Amino acid sequence: MHFVTGGAFNGKQAWVKGKYPGSEWISAYKGEPLVEDLNTLSSTSIVLEGLEIWLKEHSAEMTVNEARNYFVNVLNGYIDWENSAQNRKIIIIGTDITKGIVPIDKNDRNWRDLTGWAYQDLSTRCSHVDVIWYGINQTIKPCHSKEK
């Protein structure tokens, strides 16, 4: 699994499209729901874009701990899907919303906290993590397998 993060409008989408051409895209920015069961898709390379939006939806419906546990369970399913056949790849894009001033509104703080914890959970489980700033990637967790 490959996690790509960075600031809003910093070129994450263009960078991922260049690195993973032909991938199937599912985007929270287009109102598409988070796919929990990837077996329903036919592609072997899937990009999930807008993780912070899906996390916001779940933080509004559940407690922060429930939402985090839900995401970890979904993430474990993604890992199982990716490992169940050769050449399967999941790329998850999430905008970094954890920097700057802490929000005054409790719901916004919960969303920000959930997003930070989810990104930590994701980064721990991913084989590769890149941060994109101004269209340039910085690899913060290199892939050590044969696949790059």
N, CA, C and O atoms as a GROMACS GRO file, in nm:
protein
  592
    1MET      N    1   0.085  -0.117   0.000
    1MET     CA    2   0.000   0.000   0.000
    1MET      C    3   0.090   0.124   0.000
    1MET      O    4   0.198   0.123   0.058
    2HIS      N    5   0.043   0.227  -0.065
    2HIS     CA    6   0.120   0.352  -0.078
    2HIS      C    7   0.032   0.466  -0.029
    2HIS      O    8  -0.078   0.487  -0.081
    3PHE      N    9   0.079   0.541   0.069
    3PHE     CA   10   0.008   0.657   0.122
    3PHE      C   11   0.077   0.782   0.070
    3PHE      O   12   0.198   0.798   0.080
    4VAL      N   13  -0.005   0.871   0.014
    4VAL     CA   14   0.045   0.999  -0.039
    4VAL      C   15  -0.030   1.110   0.032
    4VAL      O   16  -0.154   1.112   0.033
    5THR      N   17   0.045   1.201   0.092
    5THR     CA   18  -0.016   1.312   0.164
    5THR      C   19   0.055   1.441   0.129
    5THR      O   20   0.154   1.441   0.056
    6GLY      N   21   0.005   1.550   0.181
    6GLY     CA   22   0.062   1.682   0.156
    6GLY      C   23  -0.049   1.785   0.167
    6GLY      O   24  -0.164   1.750   0.193
    7GLY      N   25  -0.015   1.908   0.148
    7GLY     CA   26  -0.112   2.016   0.160
    7GLY      C   27  -0.215   2.015   0.048
    7GLY      O   28  -0.198   1.950  -0.055
    8ALA      N   29  -0.322   2.088   0.072
    8ALA     CA   30  -0.427   2.101  -0.029
    8ALA      C   31  -0.371   2.170  -0.153
    8ALA      O   32  -0.294   2.265  -0.143
    9PHE      N   33  -0.409   2.122  -0.268
    9PHE     CA   34  -0.371   2.180  -0.398
    9PHE      C   35  -0.220   2.188  -0.415
    9PHE      O   36  -0.167   2.286  -0.467
   10ASN      N   37  -0.150   2.082  -0.370
   10ASN     CA   38  -0.004   2.077  -0.382
   10ASN      C   39   0.043   1.976  -0.485
   10ASN      O   40   0.163   1.949  -0.494
   11GLY      N   41  -0.048   1.920  -0.564
   11GLY     CA   42  -0.008   1.833  -0.673
   11GLY      C   43  -0.011   1.685  -0.644
   11GLY      O   44   0.050   1.607  -0.718
   12LYS      N   45  -0.080   1.643  -0.538
   12LYS     CA   46  -0.085   1.501  -0.504
   12LYS      C   47  -0.150   1.420  -0.616
   12LYS      O   48  -0.098   1.317  -0.657
   13GLN      N   49  -0.265   1.469  -0.664
   13GLN     CA   50  -0.338   1.396  -0.767
   13GLN      C   51  -0.254   1.380  -0.894
   13GLN      O   52  -0.244   1.269  -0.948
   14ALA      N   53  -0.194   1.487  -0.941
   14ALA     CA   54  -0.112   1.480  -1.064
   14ALA      C   55   0.006   1.387  -1.044
   14ALA      O   56   0.041   1.312  -1.135
   15TRP      N   57   0.068   1.392  -0.927
   15TRP     CA   58   0.184   1.307  -0.901
   15TRP      C   59   0.144   1.159  -0.903
   15TRP      O   60   0.213   1.076  -0.962
   16VAL      N   61   0.031   1.127  -0.838
   16VAL     CA   62  -0.016   0.988  -0.835
   16VAL      C   63  -0.056   0.942  -0.975
   16VAL      O   64  -0.026   0.829  -1.013
   17LYS      N   65  -0.123   1.028  -1.052
   17LYS     CA   66  -0.161   0.990  -1.189
   17LYS      C   67  -0.038   0.961  -1.274
   17LYS      O   68  -0.041   0.872  -1.359
   18GLY      N   69   0.070   1.035  -1.253
   18GLY     CA   70   0.193   1.009  -1.327
   18GLY      C   71   0.262   0.880  -1.284
   18GLY      O   72   0.322   0.812  -1.366
   19LYS      N   73   0.254   0.849  -1.158
   19LYS     CA   74   0.321   0.730  -1.104
   19LYS      C   75   0.240   0.603  -1.126
   19LYS      O   76   0.297   0.495  -1.145
   20TYR      N   77   0.107   0.615  -1.124
   20TYR     CA   78   0.020   0.499  -1.135
   20TYR      C   79  -0.083   0.519  -1.247
   20TYR      O   80  -0.203   0.525  -1.220
   21PRO      N   81  -0.039   0.530  -1.371
   21PRO     CA   82  -0.135   0.550  -1.481
   21PRO      C   83  -0.225   0.427  -1.496
   21PRO      O   84  -0.182   0.313  -1.474
   22GLY      N   85  -0.348   0.451  -1.531
   22GLY     CA   86  -0.441   0.342  -1.554
   22GLY      C   87  -0.508   0.288  -1.429
   22GLY      O   88  -0.585   0.193  -1.437
   23SER      N   89  -0.480   0.347  -1.313
   23SER     CA   90  -0.543   0.302  -1.189
   23SER      C   91  -0.689   0.343  -1.186
   23SER      O   92  -0.728   0.442  -1.247
   24GLU      N   93  -0.768   0.266  -1.116
   24GLU     CA   94  -0.908   0.301  -1.094
   24GLU      C   95  -0.915   0.399  -0.977
   24GLU      O   96  -0.857   0.375  -0.871
   25TRP      N   97  -0.986   0.511  -0.998
   25TRP     CA   98  -0.994   0.617  -0.897
   25TRP      C   99  -1.129   0.617  -0.829
   25TRP      O  100  -1.233   0.606  -0.895
   26ILE      N  101  -1.128   0.630  -0.698
   26ILE     CA  102  -1.248   0.650  -0.618
   26ILE      C  103  -1.220   0.776  -0.536
   26ILE      O  104  -1.125   0.779  -0.458
   27SER      N  105  -1.303   0.877  -0.553
   27SER     CA  106  -1.273   1.008  -0.496
   27SER      C  107  -1.384   1.061  -0.405
   27SER      O  108  -1.499   1.073  -0.446
   28ALA      N  109  -1.346   1.091  -0.282
   28ALA     CA  110  -1.439   1.156  -0.189
   28ALA      C  111  -1.474   1.296  -0.238
   28ALA      O  112  -1.582   1.347  -0.210
   29TYR      N  113  -1.381   1.357  -0.313
   29TYR     CA  114  -1.405   1.492  -0.364
   29TYR      C  115  -1.517   1.495  -0.467
   29TYR      O  116  -1.575   1.600  -0.494
   30LYS      N  117  -1.547   1.380  -0.526
   30LYS     CA  118  -1.658   1.370  -0.621
   30LYS      C  119  -1.782   1.312  -0.556
   30LYS      O  120  -1.880   1.279  -0.623
   31GLY      N  121  -1.779   1.298  -0.423
   31GLY     CA  122  -1.894   1.246  -0.350
   31GLY      C  123  -1.905   1.096  -0.350
   31GLY      O  124  -2.007   1.041  -0.308
   32GLU      N  125  -1.802   1.027  -0.396
   32GLU     CA  126  -1.806   0.881  -0.400
   32GLU      C  127  -1.780   0.826  -0.259
   32GLU      O  128  -1.696   0.878  -0.186
   33PRO      N  129  -1.853   0.720  -0.222
   33PRO     CA  130  -1.835   0.664  -0.088
   33PRO      C  131  -1.704   0.584  -0.078
   33PRO      O  132  -1.651   0.535  -0.177
   34LEU      N  133  -1.656   0.574   0.045
   34LEU     CA  134  -1.537   0.492   0.072
   34LEU      C  135  -1.574   0.346   0.047
   34LEU      O  136  -1.669   0.295   0.106
   35VAL      N  137  -1.499   0.280  -0.038
   35VAL     CA  138  -1.523   0.140  -0.066
   35VAL      C  139  -1.459   0.057   0.044
   35VAL      O  140  -1.338   0.066   0.068
   36GLU      N  141  -1.540  -0.021   0.111
   36GLU     CA  142  -1.488  -0.104   0.219
   36GLU      C  143  -1.438  -0.238   0.167
   36GLU      O  144  -1.337  -0.290   0.215
   37ASP      N  145  -1.508  -0.295   0.068
   37ASP     CA  146  -1.472  -0.425   0.014
   37ASP      C  147  -1.419  -0.407  -0.128
   37ASP      O  148  -1.496  -0.386  -0.222
   38LEU      N  149  -1.289  -0.415  -0.142
   38LEU     CA  150  -1.227  -0.394  -0.273
   38LEU      C  151  -1.251  -0.510  -0.368
   38LEU      O  152  -1.224  -0.498  -0.488
   39ASN      N  153  -1.301  -0.622  -0.318
   39ASN     CA  154  -1.333  -0.735  -0.405
   39ASN      C  155  -1.447  -0.703  -0.501
   39ASN      O  156  -1.469  -0.775  -0.598
   40THR      N  157  -1.520  -0.596  -0.474
   40THR     CA  158  -1.629  -0.555  -0.563
   40THR      C  159  -1.577  -0.482  -0.686
   40THR      O  160  -1.653  -0.454  -0.779
   41LEU      N  161  -1.447  -0.449  -0.687
   41LEU     CA  162  -1.386  -0.376  -0.798
   41LEU      C  163  -1.309  -0.473  -0.887
   41LEU      O  164  -1.264  -0.578  -0.840
   42SER      N  165  -1.293  -0.438  -1.014
   42SER     CA  166  -1.224  -0.528  -1.107
   42SER      C  167  -1.077  -0.492  -1.128
   42SER      O  168  -1.000  -0.572  -1.180
   43SER      N  169  -1.038  -0.373  -1.088
   43SER     CA  170  -0.902  -0.326  -1.111
   43SER      C  171  -0.805  -0.387  -1.010
   43SER      O  172  -0.843  -0.427  -0.900
   44THR      N  173  -0.678  -0.393  -1.049
   44THR     CA  174  -0.575  -0.440  -0.957
   44THR      C  175  -0.495  -0.324  -0.899
   44THR      O  176  -0.412  -0.345  -0.810
   45SER      N  177  -0.520  -0.203  -0.947
   45SER     CA  178  -0.455  -0.083  -0.894
   45SER      C  179  -0.563   0.020  -0.865
   45SER      O  180  -0.631   0.068  -0.956
   46ILE      N  181  -0.579   0.053  -0.738
   46ILE     CA  182  -0.690   0.137  -0.695
   46ILE      C  183  -0.637   0.257  -0.619
   46ILE      O  184  -0.554   0.244  -0.529
   47VAL      N  185  -0.686   0.375  -0.657
   47VAL     CA  186  -0.652   0.499  -0.586
   47VAL      C  187  -0.776   0.544  -0.510
   47VAL      O  188  -0.883   0.561  -0.567
   48LEU      N  189  -0.758   0.564  -0.380
   48LEU     CA  190  -0.863   0.617  -0.294
   48LEU      C  191  -0.821   0.759  -0.259
   48LEU      O  192  -0.724   0.779  -0.186
   49GLU      N  193  -0.894   0.857  -0.308
   49GLU     CA  194  -0.856   0.997  -0.295
   49GLU      C  195  -0.952   1.072  -0.203
   49GLU      O  196  -1.074   1.062  -0.218
   50GLY      N  197  -0.895   1.146  -0.108
   50GLY     CA  198  -0.976   1.229  -0.019
   50GLY      C  199  -1.007   1.162   0.113
   50GLY      O  200  -1.116   1.177   0.167
   51LEU      N  201  -0.909   1.090   0.166
   51LEU     CA  202  -0.931   1.016   0.291
   51LEU      C  203  -0.982   1.107   0.402
   51LEU      O  204  -1.067   1.065   0.481
   52GLU      N  205  -0.933   1.230   0.408
   52GLU     CA  206  -0.977   1.320   0.516
   52GLU      C  207  -1.126   1.350   0.508
   52GLU      O  208  -1.189   1.376   0.611
   53ILE      N  209  -1.184   1.347   0.389
   53ILE     CA  210  -1.328   1.371   0.373
   53ILE      C  211  -1.407   1.253   0.429
   53ILE      O  212  -1.505   1.272   0.501
   54TRP      N  213  -1.364   1.131   0.394
   54TRP     CA  214  -1.432   1.013   0.448
   54TRP      C  215  -1.419   1.008   0.600
   54TRP      O  216  -1.514   0.970   0.669
   55LEU      N  217  -1.302   1.047   0.653
   55LEU     CA  218  -1.285   1.049   0.797
   55LEU      C  219  -1.377   1.152   0.862
   55LEU      O  220  -1.430   1.128   0.971
   56LYS      N  221  -1.397   1.264   0.797
   56LYS     CA  222  -1.487   1.366   0.850
   56LYS      C  223  -1.630   1.313   0.859
   56LYS      O  224  -1.700   1.335   0.957
   57GLU      N  225  -1.672   1.242   0.754
   57GLU     CA  226  -1.806   1.182   0.755
   57GLU      C  227  -1.822   1.086   0.872
   57GLU      O  228  -1.924   1.086   0.941
   58HIS      N  229  -1.720   1.003   0.894
   58HIS     CA  230  -1.728   0.904   1.002
   58HIS      C  231  -1.717   0.970   1.139
   58HIS      O  232  -1.779   0.923   1.235
   59SER      N  233  -1.640   1.078   1.149
   59SER     CA  234  -1.628   1.145   1.279
   59SER      C  235  -1.759   1.213   1.318
   59SER      O  236  -1.784   1.237   1.436
   60ALA      N  237  -1.843   1.244   1.219
   60ALA     CA  238  -1.974   1.303   1.248
   60ALA      C  239  -2.076   1.198   1.290
   60ALA      O  240  -2.175   1.230   1.355
   61GLU      N  241  -2.052   1.072   1.252
   61GLU     CA  242  -2.146   0.964   1.280
   61GLU      C  243  -2.110   0.879   1.401
   61GLU      O  244  -2.195   0.809   1.456
   62MET      N  245  -1.982   0.886   1.444
   62MET     CA  246  -1.932   0.798   1.550
   62MET      C  247  -1.845   0.879   1.646
   62MET      O  248  -1.811   0.994   1.618
   63THR      N  249  -1.810   0.818   1.758
   63THR     CA  250  -1.710   0.880   1.843
   63THR      C  251  -1.576   0.870   1.771
   63THR      O  252  -1.560   0.793   1.677
   64VAL      N  253  -1.480   0.947   1.816
   64VAL     CA  254  -1.347   0.944   1.754
   64VAL      C  255  -1.288   0.803   1.763
   64VAL      O  256  -1.232   0.753   1.666
   65ASN      N  257  -1.300   0.739   1.879
   65ASN     CA  258  -1.245   0.604   1.895
   65ASN      C  259  -1.316   0.503   1.805
   65ASN      O  260  -1.251   0.417   1.746
   66GLU      N  261  -1.448   0.513   1.795
   66GLU     CA  262  -1.522   0.423   1.706
   66GLU      C  263  -1.480   0.444   1.561
   66GLU      O  264  -1.461   0.348   1.487
   67ALA      N  265  -1.466   0.570   1.520
   67ALA     CA  266  -1.425   0.600   1.383
   67ALA      C  267  -1.284   0.549   1.355
   67ALA      O  268  -1.257   0.496   1.247
   68ARG      N  269  -1.195   0.564   1.450
   68ARG     CA  270  -1.059   0.514   1.431
   68ARG      C  271  -1.058   0.362   1.420
   68ARG      O  272  -0.991   0.307   1.333
   69ASN      N  273  -1.132   0.294   1.508
   69ASN     CA  274  -1.138   0.148   1.502
   69ASN      C  275  -1.201   0.102   1.370
   69ASN      O  276  -1.156   0.004   1.311
   70TYR      N  277  -1.304   0.171   1.326
   70TYR     CA  278  -1.367   0.139   1.198
   70TYR      C  279  -1.264   0.150   1.085
   70TYR      O  280  -1.252   0.060   1.002
   71PHE      N  281  -1.188   0.261   1.084
   71PHE     CA  282  -1.090   0.281   0.978
   71PHE      C  283  -0.982   0.173   0.983
   71PHE      O  284  -0.941   0.123   0.878
   72VAL      N  285  -0.935   0.137   1.101
   72VAL     CA  286  -0.832   0.032   1.113
   72VAL      C  287  -0.885  -0.100   1.057
   72VAL      O  288  -0.812  -0.173   0.991
   73ASN      N  289  -1.012  -0.131   1.084
   73ASN     CA  290  -1.071  -0.254   1.029
   73ASN      C  291  -1.078  -0.249   0.877
   73ASN      O  292  -1.047  -0.348   0.810
   74VAL      N  293  -1.119  -0.135   0.821
   74VAL     CA  294  -1.122  -0.119   0.675
   74VAL      C  295  -0.980  -0.133   0.620
   74VAL      O  296  -0.959  -0.200   0.519
   75LEU      N  297  -0.885  -0.070   0.685
   75LEU     CA  298  -0.746  -0.076   0.643
   75LEU      C  299  -0.693  -0.220   0.644
   75LEU      O  300  -0.622  -0.260   0.552
   76ASN      N  301  -0.728  -0.295   0.745
   76ASN     CA  302  -0.686  -0.436   0.750
   76ASN      C  303  -0.745  -0.515   0.633
   76ASN      O  304  -0.678  -0.602   0.578
   77GLY      N  305  -0.868  -0.484   0.597
   77GLY     CA  306  -0.929  -0.548   0.479
   77GLY      C  307  -0.856  -0.511   0.351
   77GLY      O  308  -0.839  -0.595   0.263
   78TYR      N  309  -0.812  -0.386   0.341
   78TYR     CA  310  -0.734  -0.343   0.224
   78TYR      C  311  -0.603  -0.421   0.215
   78TYR      O  312  -0.564  -0.464   0.106
   79ILE      N  313  -0.538  -0.438   0.327
   79ILE     CA  314  -0.411  -0.511   0.329
   79ILE      C  315  -0.434  -0.655   0.286
   79ILE      O  316  -0.357  -0.710   0.207
   80ASP      N  317  -0.540  -0.716   0.337
   80ASP     CA  318  -0.573  -0.855   0.298
   80ASP      C  319  -0.598  -0.862   0.148
   80ASP      O  320  -0.549  -0.953   0.081
   81TRP      N  321  -0.674  -0.766   0.093
   81TRP     CA  322  -0.703  -0.764  -0.050
   81TRP      C  323  -0.574  -0.750  -0.130
   81TRP      O  324  -0.552  -0.823  -0.227
   82GLU      N  325  -0.490  -0.658  -0.090
   82GLU     CA  326  -0.365  -0.634  -0.163
   82GLU      C  327  -0.273  -0.756  -0.160
   82GLU      O  328  -0.207  -0.787  -0.259
   83ASN      N  329  -0.270  -0.825  -0.047
   83ASN     CA  330  -0.182  -0.940  -0.032
   83ASN      C  331  -0.238  -1.070  -0.089
   83ASN      O  332  -0.166  -1.169  -0.099
   84SER      N  333  -0.365  -1.070  -0.128
   84SER     CA  334  -0.428  -1.194  -0.174
   84SER      C  335  -0.399  -1.229  -0.319
   84SER      O  336  -0.434  -1.339  -0.364
   85ALA      N  337  -0.337  -1.139  -0.394
   85ALA     CA  338  -0.303  -1.167  -0.534
   85ALA      C  339  -0.185  -1.079  -0.575
   85ALA      O  340  -0.166  -0.969  -0.523
   86GLN      N  341  -0.106  -1.130  -0.669
   86GLN     CA  342   0.008  -1.052  -0.718
   86GLN      C  343  -0.039  -0.929  -0.793
   86GLN      O  344  -0.149  -0.927  -0.848
   87ASN      N  345   0.044  -0.829  -0.793
   87ASN     CA  346   0.024  -0.704  -0.869
   87ASN      C  347  -0.092  -0.618  -0.820
   87ASN      O  348  -0.131  -0.524  -0.890
   88ARG      N  349  -0.147  -0.647  -0.703
   88ARG     CA  350  -0.250  -0.560  -0.650
   88ARG      C  351  -0.183  -0.444  -0.576
   88ARG      O  352  -0.085  -0.463  -0.504
   89LYS      N  353  -0.238  -0.325  -0.595
   89LYS     CA  354  -0.180  -0.206  -0.532
   89LYS      C  355  -0.291  -0.111  -0.492
   89LYS      O  356  -0.382  -0.084  -0.570
   90ILE      N  357  -0.282  -0.060  -0.371
   90ILE     CA  358  -0.374   0.041  -0.322
   90ILE      C  359  -0.293   0.167  -0.296
   90ILE      O  360  -0.190   0.162  -0.228
   91ILE      N  361  -0.340   0.277  -0.348
   91ILE     CA  362  -0.278   0.408  -0.326
   91ILE      C  363  -0.384   0.493  -0.256
   91ILE      O  364  -0.494   0.511  -0.308
   92ILE      N  365  -0.350   0.545  -0.140
   92ILE     CA  366  -0.444   0.627  -0.064
   92ILE      C  367  -0.388   0.768  -0.056
   92ILE      O  368  -0.274   0.790  -0.015
   93ILE      N  369  -0.471   0.865  -0.096
   93ILE     CA  370  -0.432   1.006  -0.093
   93ILE      C  371  -0.513   1.076   0.016
   93ILE      O  372  -0.635   1.065   0.022
   94GLY      N  373  -0.442   1.148   0.102
   94GLY     CA  374  -0.509   1.225   0.207
   94GLY      C  375  -0.443   1.360   0.225
   94GLY      O  376  -0.320   1.367   0.239
   95THR      N  377  -0.521   1.465   0.226
   95THR     CA  378  -0.467   1.598   0.249
   95THR      C  379  -0.433   1.616   0.396
   95THR      O  380  -0.510   1.576   0.484
   96ASP      N  381  -0.319   1.675   0.422
   96ASP     CA  382  -0.275   1.700   0.560
   96ASP      C  383  -0.353   1.819   0.615
   96ASP      O  384  -0.336   1.932   0.570
   97ILE      N  385  -0.438   1.792   0.714
   97ILE     CA  386  -0.516   1.898   0.779
   97ILE      C  387  -0.472   1.917   0.924
   97ILE      O  388  -0.539   1.985   1.000
   98THR      N  389  -0.360   1.857   0.963
   98THR     CA  390  -0.321   1.853   1.103
   98THR      C  391  -0.229   1.966   1.146
   98THR      O  392  -0.194   1.976   1.263
   99LYS      N  393  -0.191   2.050   1.055
   99LYS     CA  394  -0.102   2.161   1.089
   99LYS      C  395  -0.182   2.289   1.111
   99LYS      O  396  -0.299   2.298   1.071
  100GLY      N  397  -0.121   2.386   1.172
  100GLY     CA  398  -0.187   2.516   1.188
  100GLY      C  399  -0.259   2.528   1.321
  100GLY      O  400  -0.230   2.456   1.416
  101ILE      N  401  -0.351   2.620   1.325
  101ILE     CA  402  -0.424   2.652   1.447
  101ILE      C  403  -0.524   2.542   1.479
  101ILE      O  404  -0.595   2.493   1.390
  102VAL      N  405  -0.529   2.503   1.605
  102VAL     CA  406  -0.625   2.402   1.649
  102VAL      C  407  -0.765   2.462   1.640
  102VAL      O  408  -0.789   2.571   1.692
  103PRO      N  409  -0.859   2.391   1.576
  103PRO     CA  410  -0.994   2.445   1.562
  103PRO      C  411  -1.064   2.467   1.696
  103PRO      O  412  -1.044   2.391   1.790
  104ILE      N  413  -1.146   2.570   1.703
  104ILE     CA  414  -1.223   2.600   1.823
  104ILE      C  415  -1.338   2.502   1.838
  104ILE      O  416  -1.367   2.456   1.948
  105ASP      N  417  -1.403   2.470   1.727
  105ASP     CA  418  -1.519   2.381   1.728
  105ASP      C  419  -1.476   2.239   1.764
  105ASP      O  420  -1.382   2.185   1.706
  106LYS      N  421  -1.547   2.179   1.860
  106LYS     CA  422  -1.512   2.044   1.908
  106LYS      C  423  -1.519   1.941   1.795
  106LYS      O  424  -1.432   1.853   1.787
  107ASN      N  425  -1.620   1.949   1.709
  107ASN     CA  426  -1.633   1.853   1.600
  107ASN      C  427  -1.514   1.863   1.504
  107ASN      O  428  -1.464   1.762   1.456
  108ASP      N  429  -1.471   1.985   1.475
  108ASP     CA  430  -1.355   2.005   1.388
  108ASP      C  431  -1.227   1.954   1.454
  108ASP      O  432  -1.140   1.897   1.387
  109ARG      N  433  -1.214   1.975   1.586
  109ARG     CA  434  -1.097   1.921   1.658
  109ARG      C  435  -1.097   1.769   1.653
  109ARG      O  436  -0.993   1.707   1.631
  110ASN      N  437  -1.215   1.709   1.675
  110ASN     CA  438  -1.224   1.562   1.670
  110ASN      C  439  -1.184   1.511   1.532
  110ASN      O  440  -1.112   1.411   1.521
  111TRP      N  441  -1.231   1.578   1.427
  111TRP     CA  442  -1.196   1.538   1.290
  111TRP      C  443  -1.046   1.549   1.268
  111TRP      O  444  -0.984   1.459   1.213
  112ARG      N  445  -0.989   1.659   1.312
  112ARG     CA  446  -0.844   1.680   1.296
  112ARG      C  447  -0.766   1.572   1.372
  112ARG      O  448  -0.670   1.516   1.319
  113ASP      N  449  -0.807   1.543   1.495
  113ASP     CA  450  -0.739   1.440   1.574
  113ASP      C  451  -0.753   1.303   1.508
  113ASP      O  452  -0.655   1.230   1.495
  114LEU      N  453  -0.874   1.271   1.466
  114LEU     CA  454  -0.898   1.142   1.399
  114LEU      C  455  -0.812   1.130   1.275
  114LEU      O  456  -0.752   1.025   1.251
  115THR      N  457  -0.804   1.235   1.197
  115THR     CA  458  -0.724   1.233   1.074
  115THR      C  459  -0.577   1.209   1.106
  115THR      O  460  -0.512   1.129   1.040
  116GLY      N  461  -0.526   1.277   1.206
  116GLY     CA  462  -0.386   1.256   1.246
  116GLY      C  463  -0.359   1.113   1.289
  116GLY      O  464  -0.260   1.053   1.249
  117TRP      N  465  -0.449   1.058   1.372
  117TRP     CA  466  -0.431   0.919   1.417
  117TRP      C  467  -0.447   0.820   1.302
  117TRP      O  468  -0.372   0.723   1.293
  118ALA      N  469  -0.544   0.846   1.214
  118ALA     CA  470  -0.564   0.756   1.099
  118ALA      C  471  -0.443   0.759   1.007
  118ALA      O  472  -0.403   0.655   0.955
  119TYR      N  473  -0.385   0.876   0.986
  119TYR     CA  474  -0.266   0.885   0.901
  119TYR      C  475  -0.149   0.812   0.965
  119TYR      O  476  -0.068   0.752   0.895
  120GLN      N  477  -0.139   0.816   1.098
  120GLN     CA  478  -0.035   0.739   1.166
  120GLN      C  479  -0.058   0.590   1.147
  120GLN      O  480   0.034   0.516   1.116
  121ASP      N  481  -0.183   0.545   1.167
  121ASP     CA  482  -0.217   0.404   1.148
  121ASP      C  483  -0.186   0.361   1.005
  121ASP      O  484  -0.132   0.253   0.983
  122LEU      N  485  -0.221   0.445   0.910
  122LEU     CA  486  -0.198   0.416   0.769
  122LEU      C  487  -0.049   0.410   0.738
  122LEU      O  488  -0.002   0.318   0.672
  123SER      N  489   0.026   0.508   0.785
  123SER     CA  490   0.170   0.514   0.759
  123SER      C  491   0.243   0.393   0.817
  123SER      O  492   0.338   0.343   0.757
  124THR      N  493   0.198   0.346   0.932
  124THR     CA  494   0.258   0.227   0.994
  124THR      C  495   0.238   0.104   0.907
  124THR      O  496   0.328   0.020   0.896
  125ARG      N  497   0.121   0.092   0.847
  125ARG     CA  498   0.087  -0.028   0.770
  125ARG      C  499   0.130  -0.023   0.623
  125ARG      O  500   0.141  -0.127   0.558
  126CYS      N  501   0.153   0.096   0.572
  126CYS     CA  502   0.190   0.110   0.430
  126CYS      C  503   0.336   0.071   0.408
  126CYS      O  504   0.421   0.085   0.497
  127SER      N  505   0.362   0.023   0.289
  127SER     CA  506   0.500  -0.009   0.252
  127SER      C  507   0.574   0.116   0.204
  127SER      O  508   0.697   0.117   0.199
  128HIS      N  509   0.499   0.219   0.167
  128HIS     CA  510   0.559   0.337   0.104
  128HIS      C  511   0.476   0.460   0.140
  128HIS      O  512   0.354   0.458   0.131
  129VAL      N  513   0.543   0.568   0.182
  129VAL     CA  514   0.474   0.693   0.216
  129VAL      C  515   0.549   0.809   0.151
  129VAL      O  516   0.671   0.821   0.166
  130ASP      N  517   0.475   0.893   0.079
  130ASP     CA  518   0.532   1.012   0.018
  130ASP      C  519   0.453   1.134   0.060
  130ASP      O  520   0.331   1.129   0.077
  131VAL      N  521   0.524   1.244   0.078
  131VAL     CA  522   0.464   1.375   0.101
  131VAL      C  523   0.488   1.456  -0.026
  131VAL      O  524   0.599   1.460  -0.078
  132ILE      N  525   0.383   1.521  -0.074
  132ILE     CA  526   0.394   1.604  -0.195
  132ILE      C  527   0.376   1.749  -0.155
  132ILE      O  528   0.274   1.787  -0.097
  133TRP      N  529   0.475   1.830  -0.187
  133TRP     CA  530   0.468   1.975  -0.167
  133TRP      C  531   0.503   2.041  -0.298
  133TRP      O  532   0.612   2.021  -0.352
  134TYR      N  533   0.412   2.120  -0.349
  134TYR     CA  534   0.433   2.197  -0.473
  134TYR      C  535   0.471   2.106  -0.590
  134TYR      O  536   0.553   2.141  -0.674
  135GLY      N  537   0.409   1.988  -0.592
  135GLY     CA  538   0.429   1.895  -0.703
  135GLY      C  539   0.553   1.808  -0.691
  135GLY      O  540   0.578   1.724  -0.777
  136ILE      N  541   0.630   1.826  -0.586
  136ILE     CA  542   0.754   1.750  -0.567
  136ILE      C  543   0.735   1.654  -0.451
  136ILE      O  544   0.688   1.692  -0.343
  137ASN      N  545   0.773   1.527  -0.474
  137ASN     CA  546   0.757   1.429  -0.367
  137ASN      C  547   0.880   1.422  -0.278
  137ASN      O  548   0.993   1.445  -0.321
  138GLN      N  549   0.853   1.391  -0.153
  138GLN     CA  550   0.958   1.356  -0.058
  138GLN      C  551   0.917   1.222   0.001
  138GLN      O  552   0.813   1.213   0.067
  139THR      N  553   0.996   1.120  -0.023
  139THR     CA  554   0.967   0.988   0.030
  139THR      C  555   1.007   0.986   0.177
  139THR      O  556   1.123   1.010   0.211
  140ILE      N  557   0.911   0.959   0.264
  140ILE     CA  558   0.943   0.951   0.406
  140ILE      C  559   0.940   0.807   0.457
  140ILE      O  560   0.983   0.780   0.570
  141LYS      N  561   0.890   0.716   0.375
  141LYS     CA  562   0.898   0.572   0.405
  141LYS      C  563   0.917   0.501   0.272
  141LYS      O  564   0.821   0.481   0.198
  142PRO      N  565   1.041   0.463   0.243
  142PRO     CA  566   1.068   0.399   0.113
  142PRO      C  567   1.017   0.255   0.109
  142PRO      O  568   1.014   0.185   0.211
  143CYS      N  569   0.979   0.213  -0.008
  143CYS     CA  570   0.936   0.078  -0.032
  143CYS      C  571   1.061  -0.010  -0.041
  143CYS      O  572   1.151   0.018  -0.120
  144HIS      N  573   1.067  -0.114   0.041
  144HIS     CA  574   1.185  -0.201   0.041
  144HIS      C  575   1.162  -0.332  -0.034
  144HIS      O  576   1.250  -0.419  -0.035
  145SER      N  577   1.047  -0.347  -0.096
  145SER     CA  578   1.022  -0.468  -0.175
  145SER      C  579   1.077  -0.446  -0.316
  145SER      O  580   1.131  -0.340  -0.348
  146LYS      N  581   1.062  -0.548  -0.400
  146LYS     CA  582   1.104  -0.538  -0.540
  146LYS      C  583   1.019  -0.439  -0.616
  146LYS      O  584   1.065  -0.378  -0.713
  147GLU      N  585   0.894  -0.422  -0.572
  147GLU     CA  586   0.802  -0.329  -0.640
  147GLU      C  587   0.831  -0.187  -0.596
  147GLU      O  588   0.846  -0.161  -0.477
  148LYS      N  589   0.840  -0.096  -0.691
  148LYS     CA  590   0.864   0.046  -0.661
  148LYS      C  591   0.754   0.129  -0.718
  148LYS      O  592   0.756   0.251  -0.704
   0.00000   0.00000   0.00000
